[in-house]
Amino acid sequence: MPKSAKRLLRQERAAAKRLKSIEDAIPIERVWRDGVFLLANGNYAKTARLVDVNYAIASKEDKEALFVEYSELLNSLDSTATTKMTVCMRKIDAGELGRRIMIPERGDGLDRYRREYNDMIAEKASGANSMVREIYMTVSVMRKKVDEARTFFNRVFTEVGTHLGRMGSRLEELDASSKLEMLHGFYRTGEEGTFSFDMQDSMAKGHSFMDSIMPDSLEVTSDDFKMGDRFGRVLYLREYASFIKDTIVSDLADMERPMMLSIDIIPVPTDEAVREVERRLLGVETNITNWTRKQNENLNYNVVVPYDMEQQRKEAREFLDDLVARDQRMMLAVVTLVHTADTKEELDTDTDAILATARKHLCQMSVLRYQQLDGLNTALPIGIRRIDALRTLTTESVAVLMPFRAQEIMDTGGIYFGENAISRNLILSDKSQLMNPNSFVLGVPGAGKSFITKELIVILALSTEDDIIICDPEREYAPLIEALGGEVITVSASSPHHINALDMVEGYSDGGNPVADKSEFVLSLFEQLDAGGLGAQERSIIDRCTALVYADARKGKGSPTLIDLRDRLLDQPEAEARELALSLELFTSGSLDIFAHQTNVDTENRMIVYDIMDLGQQLKTMGLLVITDAMLNRVTANWRRGKRTHIFIDEFHVVFENEHSGVFFNSAWRRFRKRNAYPTALTQNVEYLLDSVLASTMLSNSELVVMLNQAPSDRQKLSRLLNISPEQMSYVTNAEAGCGLLRYGSALVPFVNRFPKDTELYRLMTTKPGE
C-alpha cells in the first residue's frame, strides 16, 4: 500500500474506547456553529448536501458527459483527506406532509371546495412514495487547528462546487444545526418533527449537543442492532464484479425503508500509485519468470503461462496504462450500507432483498459480523471510517458507483403540482424561490393546459390572499371564477360592462410622471384609429389635451374619460384637433363606446376574468390595450400595498398576434418580477411562438415551463431551445392529459397530475365536452 495511504489510515484510526453510554457510541467530540465537527479520531469533518440531477432519464450522451464530469470531480479530491459520498433515503410522514399543505377552512362560503381539495391531497400523500432521497458529501482531514481545517474545507467545497455546477447540481454546506438534524432523523426515525437545537442555549445550560440527536437506547449484537424501537443492520460490498452498471447504487437504495449507503474514498497521489502498480507488475513478471524457468528445468520448453498469472499481468498493465495515459487516479474505497426497519422480520426480509439486488449486479454484499457499531459509524455521514475492507479502484471504477438519480421538487411552503413520475413523490413548488416567477404552459389541445392552470388558480384562491387576473379568449374560466366569488368582465361592443380607458392608480408611472406615461398610452390608442399614423402636430395636441383632462381630474371633477378627452379636443383651435375628435367619435358616442364611460364593474375584486371572446376586430386592438393597461394599474397598486398579483393569459398566441399587447407582455416578462407579479402564459401554438424572437426569448427566460403532450415539430424546437434530451422529451410524446415534463429552474422533472372526477371542483375546471 502507498505510504500516503498508510499514513492517512493511521491517522483515521481512533483508540479503542470503552462504551459507557450511548454518547460514547457516536464518534463526535465537538461541534462548531458553521458545521465543522471534531471527530473521535482527531480529524475535522464537514458535510455538504448535493442537489440531485436527472441521471436516470438522461440520454446516453448526457450520461457520458455527467459521468466524465463526476470523474473529474473525483480526480480533484485531495489525497490528504477522506471523502465520503452518502445516499440517504429518509422517510417523511405522509400524513404530516399532507396536513402541512392542506388549506385551513375560513368560513367564507368556499370551505366545501377546501374540503374537496384537502381530501384529494390526503389521498395523494398517503399513496406517495414518502421517501426523500438526499446526497451528502463529507470531507474529513487531519489538521492541528480548526481554522486550518476551515481553510481547507472552503477550498475543497469551492472546487467541488465548480464541478457540480457543470453537472447541473450544486452543494449546500450544512451548519451544525442542519447536520445534527440530519443525524437526528436517522437516530430517532419517526420523531423528525421533535428536533430542537439552539447552540447558544445549550452552551448556557451546559447541555451537550448529543442530547438533541442520540437515541433512547442502543443494543448491538453480532449481526444487527436495536436503536430505540427500531432494528438495523450494516452491510458492506465484499465482492465486486468485473463490470459494474452505473445503476447499482440506485438499485441498492431503491427501497421504501430508511437507509444510508456510503462510499468512502481515499485518493492516492499519482506518483505513489504508479510506483505501487509498477512494484506489483514487477512481482507478477517475477512470478511468471520463475515459473517458466522451473518448467524449462523440467525440459518443458513449450511453456504456456497459467491463466491466473496472465490475467494478473494483464490487469496490472491496464491499471498502469490508466494511471499514466488515461488520466485516472488510484483510489481506495469501501461501500457500506445501513438500513432499519420496525421489526426483526422486516429487517431480515429487507436484508435478503439487498443481497439479491447485489447478486443481480454480479456483486456480493455481506453482513458485518461483530462490527455493527463500527459499520454504523462508517455508513453515516459523520466523516469517520472504521471498516478496513478497502478495495483498490481507478477513478472510473469509483465513478460508476453513481450517487445521482433524479431531481425532486419539494419546496418548503410550496403548493401541490402533481407527482414525480419517477419517484412518485409529491411535487411542491414555490415560484418565489426561483430567479423569476415567469411561467409558460405548453401543449396541444386536450393535453390539459387549462385544467392544470385552473387547479393552480383554485389553490391560490383558496389558500392565499393574492390577486388573480385572467385574460380569457375562449370563455373557459368564467364558471370557476364566479363560483369562487370573482368578477367576470365581458369585453365586447354589446357588453353592458364598461372599463374606463383613462383610469389611473397612484404610482402608475415608473418614471415618476404618471400623466406622461398615460399620454403615451393615449397616443397608442389614436395610432390604432388612423392607419396612416400620427404626425408631430397631432401628437402635440393629444399630449396637451391629456394633460388638461388630468388637471381637471385633480380639481375634483372625478376620473377623466375618453368623452372628456374628445370634448377637450373640440375646444382646441387647431383643425387637426377637430379631426382627432372626429376619429374618436366612434369610440366615445358611437357603437364602440365600451371604454368611454366610467367603470361600472368591480375592478377591485381580487379575482377578475377579462372575457374577450366576443371582442370584434375593430375593437380588438383598443380592447387589448385597455386590458393590459388595467393589468398594469392593478399590479402597480398591489405592489404598493405589498400584495402579490398572478396574471394568466390563455391562448397566448391570440394576444401576442397584436403588436402592442405583444410588446406589453414582453415588457411584463422583464418588469413584473420587481412588482411582485407572477405572469403565466398558456398556448398550444408553440411553433408559432418559437418562430417569434420576442416570444422565444420570453420562453427561454421563464423559470417555470410546463410541457404537456407536444406535436412532433414542437418537440424538436423545444428540445433545441431548452436543451432537453430525446429521452426526457419522451415524457411529452403521446402523453396522457395532465402528464408531461416540468422545467423548474434548473430541474427537469416528469410529472403526473390527476384530479378526482367525482368532485365539484373537477366539474368546474374540466373543459371536456360532456363533462
C-alpha positions in Angstrom: 0.0 0.0 0.0 1.3 3.5 -0.8 2.9 5.4 2.1 0.5 8.3 2.0 -2.5 5.9 2.2 -0.9 4.1 5.1 -0.3 7.4 6.9 -3.9 8.5 6.3 -5.3 5.2 7.6 -3.1 5.5 10.7 -4.5 9.0 11.3 -8.1 7.8 10.9 -7.8 5.0 13.5 -9.2 6.1 16.8 -8.0 4.5 20.1 -10.4 1.8 21.4 -12.9 3.3 23.7 -14.9 1.5 26.3 -18.6 2.3 25.8 -20.1 3.6 29.0 -23.1 5.4 27.5 -24.8 6.0 24.1 -22.9 9.2 23.7 -19.7 7.1 23.5 -21.1 5.2 20.5 -21.4 8.4 18.5 -17.8 9.4 17.4 -18.2 13.2 17.7 -16.3 15.2 20.2 -17.1 18.8 19.4 -19.1 20.9 17.0 -18.8 24.5 15.8 -21.7 26.6 14.6 -20.5 26.6 10.9 -20.8 22.8 10.7 -17.2 21.8 11.4 -17.1 18.7 13.6 -14.2 17.3 15.6 -14.3 13.5 15.5 -13.1 10.9 17.9 -10.0 10.1 15.9 -8.9 13.8 16.0 -9.9 14.6 12.4 -12.1 17.5 11.5 -15.1 16.9 9.2 -17.7 18.9 7.3 -20.7 17.9 5.3 -22.5 19.4 2.3 -25.8 18.4 0.7 -25.7 17.9 -3.0 -28.6 18.7 -5.3 -29.6 15.6 -7.3 -29.5 15.6 -11.1 -31.6 13.7 -13.7 -29.1 11.0 -14.4 -31.7 8.2 -14.7 -33.6 9.8 -17.6 -30.7 11.5 -19.3 -29.7 10.5 -22.9 -26.7 8.3 -23.5 -24.6 11.3 -24.5 -25.7 13.3 -21.4 -25.0 10.3 -19.2 -21.5 10.1 -20.6 -21.0 13.8 -20.0 -22.2 13.6 -16.4 -20.0 10.5 -15.9 -16.9 12.3 -17.2 -17.6 15.4 -15.1 -18.2 13.3 -12.0 -14.9 11.5 -12.7 -13.2 14.9 -12.9 -14.8 15.8 -9.5 -13.3 12.6 -8.0 -9.9 13.4 -9.6 -9.9 16.8 -7.9 -10.2 15.3 -4.4 -7.3 16.0 -2.1 -5.1 12.9 -1.3 -4.6 14.1 2.3 -8.3 13.8 3.1 -11.0 11.2 3.1 -14.2 11.8 1.2 -17.5 10.1 1.9 -20.4 10.2 -0.6 -23.6 9.2 1.1 -27.0 8.4 -0.4 -29.7 8.9 2.3 -33.2 7.5 2.0 -35.2 9.4 4.5 -38.9 8.6 5.2 -41.2 11.5 5.5 -44.5 11.4 7.4 -47.1 11.3 4.6 -49.9 12.4 6.9 -47.8 15.3 8.3 -46.8 16.3 4.7 -50.4 16.2 3.7 -51.5 18.3 6.7 -48.8 20.8 6.0 -50.0 21.6 2.5 -53.7 21.3 3.3 -55.8 24.5 3.2 -57.4 25.5 6.5 -61.1 26.4 6.4 -62.0 30.1 6.7 -65.8 30.2 6.9 -66.1 32.4 3.8 -68.5 30.1 1.9 -65.7 28.3 0.0 -64.9 25.7 2.6 -66.7 23.0 0.6 -64.0 23.4 -2.1 -61.3 23.4 0.5 -62.6 20.1 1.9 -62.6 18.6 -1.5 -59.0 19.7 -2.2 -57.8 18.6 1.2 -59.4 15.1 0.7 -57.5 14.9 -2.6 -54.2 15.9 -1.0 -54.6 13.4 1.8 -55.2 10.6 -0.7 -52.2 11.7 -2.8 -49.9 12.0 0.2 -50.9 8.6 1.5 -50.3 6.9 -1.9 -47.0 8.7 -2.4 -43.6 7.1 -2.0 -43.0 9.1 1.1 -39.2 8.6 0.8 -36.9 11.5 0.2 -33.5 10.8 -1.5 -30.7 13.1 -0.4 -27.0 13.1 -1.3 -24.3 14.2 1.1 -20.6 14.7 0.7 -18.5 14.6 3.9 -14.8 15.5 3.9 -12.6 14.7 6.9 -9.0 15.8 7.3 -6.3 15.9 10.0 -5.3 19.4 10.9 -3.8 21.0 14.0 -6.3 23.8 14.4 -9.9 24.3 13.4 -9.0 27.4 11.5 -6.7 25.4 9.3 -9.5 22.9 8.7 -11.9 25.7 7.8 -9.5 27.0 5.2 -9.1 23.5 3.7 -12.9 22.9 3.6 -13.5 26.2 1.9 -11.0 25.4 -0.8 -12.3 21.8 -1.3 -16.0 22.7 -1.4 -15.4 25.7 -3.8 -13.6 23.4 -6.2 -16.3 20.7 -5.9 -19.0 23.3 -6.4 -17.4 24.2 -9.7 -17.6 20.6 -11.0 -21.2 20.2 -9.7 -22.2 23.4 -11.5 -21.1 21.8 -14.8 -23.3 18.8 -13.9 -26.4 20.9 -13.2 -26.1 20.4 -9.5 -24.8 22.5 -6.6 -23.9 22.0 -3.0 -25.2 23.5 0.2 -22.8 23.4 3.2 -24.5 22.2 6.3 -24.2 24.2 9.5 -24.1 22.4 12.9 -27.9 22.5 13.4 -28.6 21.1 9.9 -26.1 18.3 10.2 -27.4 17.4 13.7 -31.0 17.5 12.4 -30.0 15.0 9.6 -28.3 12.7 12.2 -31.4 13.0 14.5 -33.6 11.9 11.6 -31.7 8.7 11.4 -31.1 8.0 15.1 -34.7 8.9 16.0 -36.6 7.8 12.9 -40.3 8.9 13.2 -39.5 11.8 15.5 -38.2 14.2 12.9 -40.6 16.9 14.0 -39.2 16.9 17.5 -35.7 18.1 16.7 -34.7 21.2 18.5 -31.2 22.6 18.9 -30.0 26.0 19.9 -26.2 26.1 20.4 -26.3 29.3 22.4 -29.0 28.0 24.7 -27.3 24.6 25.1 -24.0 26.2 26.0 -25.7 28.5 28.6 -27.4 25.5 30.2 -24.3 23.3 30.0 -26.1 20.7 27.8 -24.3 18.5 25.3 -25.2 18.6 21.6 -25.6 14.9 21.9 -28.8 15.3 23.8 -30.5 16.5 20.6 -29.7 13.5 18.4 -28.9 10.4 20.4 -31.5 7.5 20.5 -33.1 6.4 23.8 -31.2 3.1 23.7 -28.7 1.2 21.6 -28.3 -2.6 21.7 -25.6 -4.2 19.4 -25.5 -7.9 18.6 -23.2 -9.8 16.3 -25.1 -9.1 13.1 -27.6 -6.3 13.9 -28.5 -3.6 16.3 -31.6 -2.2 18.0 -31.8 1.6 18.2 -34.8 2.7 20.3 -37.7 0.7 19.0 -36.2 0.1 15.5 -33.9 -2.7 14.3 -31.0 -2.0 12.0 -28.2 -3.8 10.2 -25.0 -2.8 8.4 -23.7 -4.5 5.2 -20.7 -3.9 3.1 -19.8 -4.6 -0.5 -17.4 -7.5 -0.3 -17.0 -8.8 -3.9 -17.0 -6.5 -7.0 -18.0 -7.6 -10.5 -15.5 -7.2 -13.3 -18.0 -4.7 -14.9 -20.5 -2.9 -12.7 -23.5 -1.0 -14.1 -23.9 2.7 -13.1 -27.4 1.8 -11.7 -26.1 -0.3 -8.8 -26.2 2.4 -6.1 -29.7 3.5 -7.2 -30.9 -0.1 -7.2 -29.4 -0.8 -3.8 -31.0 2.3 -2.3 -34.4 1.8 -4.1 -36.3 0.6 -1.1 -39.0 2.2 1.0 -37.1 2.0 4.2 -34.8 4.5 5.9 -31.2 3.7 4.9 -27.8 5.2 4.2 -25.4 4.0 1.6 -21.9 5.5 1.9 -18.8 5.3 -0.4 -15.6 6.1 1.4 -12.9 7.3 -1.0 -9.2 7.8 -0.2 -7.3 9.2 -3.3 -3.7 8.1 -3.7 -1.1 10.6 -5.2 -0.4 9.6 -8.8 3.4 9.2 -8.3 3.0 6.8 -5.4 0.2 5.0 -7.3 2.5 4.5 -10.3 5.3 3.2 -8.2 2.9 0.8 -6.3 1.5 -0.6 -9.6 5.0 -1.0 -11.1 6.0 -2.9 -8.0 3.0 -5.2 -8.3 3.7 -5.7 -12.0 7.3 -6.5 -11.3 6.2 -9.0 -8.8 3.9 -10.7 -11.3 6.6 -10.7 -14.0 9.0 -12.2 -11.5 6.5 -15.0 -10.6 6.0 -15.7 -14.3 9.7 -15.8 -15.0 10.3 -18.2 -12.0 7.5 -20.4 -13.1 8.8 -20.5 -16.7 12.4 -21.3 -15.5 11.1 -24.2 -13.5 9.3 -25.6 -16.4 12.4 -25.3 -18.6 14.4 -27.1 -16.0 12.0 -29.9 -16.3 12.6 -30.0 -20.0 9.2 -28.4 -20.7 10.0 -25.8 -23.4 6.5 -25.4 -24.8 5.5 -23.2 -21.9 2.1 -21.6 -21.7 1.8 -19.1 -18.8 -1.1 -20.1 -16.5 -4.3 -18.2 -16.9 -4.3 -16.6 -13.4 -0.7 -15.3 -13.9 -1.5 -14.0 -17.4 -4.7 -12.3 -16.0 -2.7 -10.7 -13.2 -0.2 -9.3 -15.7 -3.0 -8.0 -18.0 -4.8 -6.3 -15.1 -1.6 -4.7 -13.8 -0.7 -3.4 -17.2 -4.2 -2.0 -17.8 -4.1 -0.4 -14.4 -0.7 1.2 -15.2 -2.0 2.5 -18.5 -5.0 4.0 -16.8 -2.7 5.9 -14.4 -0.1 7.0 -17.0 -2.1 7.5 -20.2 -5.8 7.9 -19.3 -5.8 10.5 -16.6 -7.0 8.0 -13.9 -6.1 8.0 -10.2 -5.7 5.2 -7.8 -8.4 5.3 -5.1 -9.1 3.1 -2.1 -12.8 2.7 -1.5 -15.3 0.8 0.7 -19.0 0.7 0.3 -21.2 0.3 3.4 -25.0 0.3 3.8 -27.1 0.6 6.9 -30.9 0.0 6.8 -33.5 0.0 9.5 -37.0 -1.5 10.0 -39.8 -1.6 12.5 -39.4 -5.3 13.3 -36.7 -8.0 13.1 -38.7 -9.9 10.5 -38.9 -6.8 8.2 -35.2 -6.3 8.7 -34.3 -9.8 7.6 -36.6 -9.5 4.6 -35.0 -6.2 3.6 -31.5 -7.7 4.0 -32.4 -10.6 1.7 -33.7 -8.1 -0.9 -30.5 -6.0 -0.7 -28.3 -9.1 -1.1 -30.4 -10.2 -4.1 -30.0 -6.8 -5.7 -26.3 -7.0 -5.3 -26.2 -10.5 -6.8 -28.2 -9.2 -9.8 -25.2 -6.9 -10.5 -22.8 -9.9 -10.0 -21.6 -8.4 -6.8 -21.8 -9.7 -3.3 -22.7 -7.8 -0.1 -22.2 -9.3 3.3 -23.3 -8.5 6.8 -20.6 -7.1 9.0 -20.2 -9.7 11.8 -19.3 -8.3 15.2 -18.6 -4.9 13.6 -22.1 -3.5 13.5 -21.3 -0.4 15.6 -18.1 0.4 13.6 -20.1 -0.2 10.4 -22.9 2.1 11.6 -20.4 5.0 12.3 -18.8 4.3 8.9 -22.1 4.3 6.9 -23.4 7.6 8.5 -22.1 10.9 7.0 -20.2 11.7 10.2 -16.8 11.6 8.5 -15.2 8.6 10.2 -14.3 5.2 8.7 -13.8 2.1 10.9 -14.1 -0.7 8.4 -10.9 -2.0 6.8 -12.4 -3.6 3.7 -10.8 -1.2 1.2 -10.7 -2.1 -2.4 -8.2 -0.6 -4.9 -10.0 1.1 -7.8 -9.5 3.6 -10.5 -11.4 6.9 -10.9 -13.8 5.4 -13.4 -14.5 2.4 -11.2 -15.4 4.7 -8.3 -17.4 7.0 -10.6 -19.6 4.0 -11.8 -20.9 4.0 -8.2 -23.0 7.0 -9.3 -25.0 8.6 -6.4 -27.1 10.8 -8.7 -30.5 9.6 -9.9 -33.4 12.0 -10.2 -34.4 15.5 -9.2 -37.1 16.3 -6.7 -39.2 19.5 -6.3 -40.3 19.8 -2.6 -40.1 23.4 -1.7 -40.9 24.3 1.9 -44.2 26.1 1.8 -44.8 25.1 -1.8 -48.1 24.2 -3.4 -49.1 20.9 -4.9 -48.4 20.5 -8.6 -48.6 16.7 -9.1 -46.5 13.7 -8.5 -42.9 13.0 -9.7 -43.3 10.3 -12.4 -40.0 8.6 -11.4 -40.0 8.7 -7.5 -43.8 9.1 -7.1 -43.2 11.8 -4.5 -45.4 14.9 -4.4 -44.2 18.0 -6.3 -44.4 21.1 -4.1 -43.4 24.2 -5.9 -42.9 27.8 -4.7 -42.1 30.1 -7.6 -40.9 32.8 -5.2 -37.8 30.8 -4.7 -36.9 30.9 -8.5 -34.8 33.6 -10.1 -38.0 34.9 -11.8 -41.7 33.7 -11.5 -42.4 33.8 -15.2 -44.3 30.7 -16.4 -45.4 29.0 -19.6 -47.9 26.1 -20.0 -47.5 24.4 -23.4 -49.4 21.6 -25.0 -51.7 20.5 -27.8 -55.5 21.0 -27.5 -56.8 18.5 -25.0 -53.4 18.0 -23.2 -54.7 19.6 -20.0 -53.3 23.2 -20.1 -56.4 24.9 -18.9 -57.2 22.2 -16.3 -53.7 22.5 -14.7 -53.9 26.3 -14.7 -57.4 26.2 -13.2 -56.2 23.9 -10.5 -53.4 26.3 -9.7 -55.9 29.2 -9.6 -58.1 27.2 -7.2 -55.2 26.6 -4.9 -54.2 30.3 -5.0 -57.8 31.5 -4.5 -58.4 29.1 -1.5 -55.1 29.3 0.3 -53.8 32.9 -0.3 -55.0 36.5 -0.4 -53.2 37.1 -3.7 -55.0 38.8 -6.6 -55.7 36.8 -9.7 -56.2 38.4 -13.2 -57.1 36.2 -16.2 -57.3 37.1 -19.9 -59.7 34.6 -21.3 -60.2 34.5 -25.1 -62.3 31.3 -25.1 -64.7 31.9 -22.1 -63.3 28.9 -20.1 -62.7 30.5 -16.7 -66.0 32.4 -16.0 -67.9 29.5 -14.2 -64.9 28.7 -12.0 -64.2 32.4 -11.0 -67.9 33.1 -10.4 -68.1 30.1 -8.1 -65.1 31.3 -6.2 -66.6 34.8 -5.8 -64.7 36.6 -8.5 -65.7 39.1 -11.2 -66.2 38.3 -14.9 -65.9 41.3 -17.2 -67.2 40.7 -20.7 -65.3 42.9 -23.2 -67.3 43.4 -26.4 -69.2 46.1 -28.2 -72.6 44.8 -27.0 -71.5 44.2 -23.4 -73.1 46.2 -20.6 -69.8 46.3 -18.8 -67.6 49.4 -19.1 -64.0 50.0 -18.3 -62.7 53.5 -18.3 -59.6 53.6 -20.5 -58.2 56.6 -18.6 -58.4 55.1 -15.1 -55.0 55.6 -13.4 -53.9 54.5 -9.9 -51.4 56.1 -7.7 -47.9 55.1 -8.7 -48.9 54.4 -12.3 -45.5 55.5 -13.7 -42.1 54.0 -13.1 -40.5 57.4 -14.0 -42.4 59.5 -11.5 -44.6 61.3 -14.1 -47.8 59.2 -14.5 -49.5 61.7 -16.8 -46.6 61.5 -19.3 -46.9 57.7 -19.3 -50.7 57.9 -19.7 -50.2 60.2 -22.6 -48.1 57.5 -24.3 -51.0 55.1 -23.8 -53.5 57.6 -25.3 -51.1 58.1 -28.3 -51.1 54.4 -28.8 -54.9 54.4 -28.8 -55.0 57.1 -31.5 -52.4 55.3 -33.6 -54.9 52.4 -33.9 -57.6 54.8 -35.2 -55.6 56.1 -38.1 -53.7 53.6 -40.3 -51.6 56.5 -41.6 -50.2 57.2 -38.2 -49.9 60.4 -36.3 -47.9 63.5 -37.2 -45.9 65.7 -34.9 -48.8 68.2 -34.6 -51.4 65.6 -33.7 -49.1 64.1 -31.1 -48.6 67.5 -29.5 -52.4 68.2 -29.4 -53.1 64.8 -27.9 -50.4 65.3 -25.3 -51.7 68.7 -24.4 -55.3 67.5 -24.1 -54.3 64.5 -22.0 -52.6 66.8 -19.5 -55.7 69.1 -19.4 -58.2 66.3 -18.6 -56.0 65.0 -15.8 -55.6 68.6 -14.5 -59.4 68.8 -14.4 -59.5 65.5 -12.5 -57.1 66.8 -9.8 -59.5 69.7 -9.3 -62.1 67.2 -8.1 -64.0 66.5 -11.3 -63.5 62.8 -10.9 -61.6 60.3 -13.1 -61.5 61.6 -16.8 -62.9 59.5 -19.6 -62.5 59.4 -23.4 -65.6 61.6 -23.7 -63.8 64.3 -21.6 -60.8 63.9 -23.9 -62.9 64.4 -27.0 -64.5 67.5 -25.5 -61.1 68.9 -24.8 -60.0 68.2 -28.4 -63.1 70.1 -29.7 -62.1 73.0 -27.5 -58.7 73.4 -29.2 -58.3 76.0 -32.0 -56.4 73.7 -34.4 -58.2 71.9 -37.3 -56.2 68.8 -36.6 -57.8 68.7 -33.1 -61.3 68.5 -34.6 -60.1 65.7 -37.0 -58.8 63.8 -34.0 -62.1 64.3 -32.1 -64.0 63.0 -35.2 -61.8 59.9 -35.4 -62.6 59.3 -31.6 -66.3 59.7 -32.0 -66.9 56.0 -32.8 -65.3 55.0 -29.5 -67.0 57.7 -27.4 -70.6 58.3 -28.5 -70.7 55.6 -31.2 -71.4 51.9 -31.0 -67.9 51.0 -29.7 -68.0 53.1 -26.5 -67.3 50.4 -24.0 -64.1 52.1 -22.9 -65.5 55.7 -22.9 -67.5 55.7 -19.7 -66.8 55.4 -16.0 -66.0 51.8 -14.9 -69.2 50.0 -13.8 -67.7 46.7 -12.8 -65.9 45.6 -9.6 -62.3 46.1 -10.7 -61.2 45.9 -7.0 -62.3 42.2 -6.8 -59.2 40.0 -6.0 -60.2 37.6 -8.9 -61.0 39.1 -12.3 -61.6 37.5 -15.7 -61.4 39.6 -18.8 -63.7 37.7 -21.3 -62.5 38.8 -24.7 -64.2 36.0 -26.8 -66.6 38.4 -28.5 -64.1 41.2 -28.9 -64.6 42.2 -32.6 -61.8 43.0 -35.0 -62.5 46.8 -34.9 -62.3 46.9 -31.1 -59.6 44.2 -30.6 -56.5 46.4 -30.6 -58.0 49.1 -28.4 -59.5 46.4 -26.1 -56.2 44.6 -25.6 -54.5 48.0 -25.0 -57.0 48.9 -22.3 -56.9 45.5 -20.7 -53.2 45.4 -20.5 -53.2 48.9 -19.1 -55.7 47.8 -16.5 -53.5 44.9 -15.6 -50.5 47.3 -15.1 -52.7 49.5 -12.9 -53.7 46.6 -10.7 -50.1 45.2 -10.5 -48.8 48.6 -9.5 -51.5 49.2 -6.9 -50.9 45.8 -5.4 -47.2 46.2 -5.4 -47.5 49.4 -3.4 -49.8 47.6 -0.9 -47.3 44.7 -0.6 -49.7 42.3 -2.3 -48.9 39.7 -4.9 -50.6 39.5 -8.3 -51.0 36.5 -10.6 -51.6 37.1 -14.3 -52.9 34.3 -16.5 -53.1 34.7 -20.3 -54.8 31.8 -22.0 -54.4 31.2 -25.8 -51.3 33.5 -25.6 -50.7 33.3 -29.3 -54.0 35.2 -29.9 -52.9 38.0 -27.6 -49.4 38.0 -28.9 -50.5 38.5 -32.5 -51.4 42.1 -31.6 -48.2 44.2 -31.8 -49.0 46.4 -28.9 -50.2 43.7 -26.5 -47.2 41.6 -27.6 -44.8 44.4 -26.7 -46.6 44.9 -23.3 -46.3 41.2 -22.3 -42.7 41.1 -23.5 -42.0 44.0 -21.2 -44.0 42.4 -18.4 -41.8 39.3 -18.5 -38.9 41.6 -17.6 -40.6 44.0 -15.2 -43.3 42.2 -13.3 -40.8 40.3 -11.1 -39.8 43.6 -9.5 -43.5 44.4 -8.9 -44.3 41.1 -7.2 -46.4 39.9 -10.1 -46.3 36.3 -11.5 -47.3 36.1 -15.2 -48.3 32.8 -16.8 -49.0 32.2 -20.5 -50.8 29.3 -22.0 -50.6 28.3 -25.6 -51.0 25.4 -28.0 -49.2 27.0 -31.0 -45.7 26.5 -29.7 -44.2 26.5 -33.2 -45.7 30.0 -33.8 -44.2 31.3 -30.6 -40.8 29.8 -31.3 -40.7 31.5 -34.7 -41.0 34.8 -32.9 -37.8 36.3 -31.5 -39.7 38.1 -28.7 -41.8 35.0 -27.7 -38.9 32.6 -27.8 -36.9 35.0 -25.6 -39.8 35.1 -23.2 -40.0 31.3 -23.1 -36.2 30.8 -22.6 -36.3 33.5 -19.8 -39.1 31.7 -17.9 -38.0 29.7 -14.9 -41.2 27.5 -14.9 -42.2 25.8 -18.1 -44.9 23.1 -18.1 -44.7 20.9 -21.1 -47.7 18.6 -21.8 -48.3 16.5 -24.8 -46.5 18.2 -27.8 -46.7 17.9 -31.5 -43.6 16.4 -33.2 -42.4 19.7 -34.7 -42.9 21.5 -31.4 -41.0 18.8 -29.6 -37.9 19.3 -31.8 -37.9 23.1 -31.4 -38.5 22.9 -27.6 -35.7 20.4 -27.3 -33.3 22.7 -29.0 -34.4 25.8 -27.2 -34.4 24.4 -23.7 -31.6 21.8 -24.3 -33.8 18.8 -23.4 -32.7 15.3 -24.5 -34.9 13.0 -26.6 -35.2 10.6 -23.6 -36.6 13.4 -21.5 -38.8 14.6 -24.3 -40.3 11.1 -24.4 -42.4 12.2 -21.4 -44.3 14.7 -23.7 -44.7 12.3 -26.6 -48.2 10.9 -26.7 -48.5 11.8 -23.1 -51.9 11.4 -21.3 -53.8 14.6 -20.3 -52.2 16.1 -17.2 -48.9 14.3 -17.7 -45.7 15.8 -19.0 -42.4 17.4 -18.2 -41.8 20.3 -15.7 -38.9 22.6 -16.2 -38.5 24.3 -12.8 -35.4 26.4 -12.6 -32.5 24.1 -13.4 -34.6 21.0 -12.5 -36.3 18.9 -15.2 -38.9 16.6 -13.7 -41.5 14.4 -15.4 -44.8 14.7 -13.6 -48.3 13.2 -13.4 -51.3 15.3 -12.3 -54.6 13.6 -12.0 -57.6 15.1 -10.2 -60.5 13.0 -8.8 -63.5 13.3 -11.2 -66.3 12.8 -8.6 -65.8 16.4 -7.2 -67.5 19.7 -7.7 -64.1 21.3 -8.3 -63.4 18.9 -11.2 -66.8 19.8 -12.8 -65.9 23.5 -12.5 -62.4 23.0 -14.0 -62.9 20.5 -16.8 -63.3 21.6 -20.4 -64.1 18.2 -21.9 -67.4 18.0 -23.8 -69.9 16.1 -21.9 -68.3 16.7 -18.5 
